[in-house]
Amino acid sequence: MVTKKFMLYFPKSETEKPIIYHLVKDYNLIINIFRAKITPEEEGFLVIDVTGEQENIDKAMVFLSGFDVQINTRKKGLIYDSTKCTHCGNCLSHCPTQALFIENHQTMEVIFRENLCIECLACVKNCPYNACSSLF
């Protein structure tokens, strides 16, 4: 069993289809939805963890490619812009996984470890300089 993280974009033409249901039912996958949003234009965004056998995940991605769904495996729905960060540290106490942390207490530079981020968006709400933002 492996777990992979994906960010999916569903255009309006695909939001009414039971695509995620088929990933679970037809490919025996476990889907953990971290974030979901449907915009006023009826576009859909999902950030999910997919757990299952690698062969089934691969087949499911082929299935998804048959729709107009965009699959992003490299990015998260959260963007950390280090050029906007003033290293005030306001985000640190709000990050439950310590994805945002201070490595060197002499420089007090805030570091972002994307692999630990669970996209709870607490940093977005608590950053006064908009260094953390959401794609959707």
Summary of the structure (lengths in Angstrom):
residues: 136
radius of gyration: 17.1
end to end distance: 29.7
largest distance: 53.2
contacts: 361
relative contact order: 0.20
helix: 26%
strand: 31%
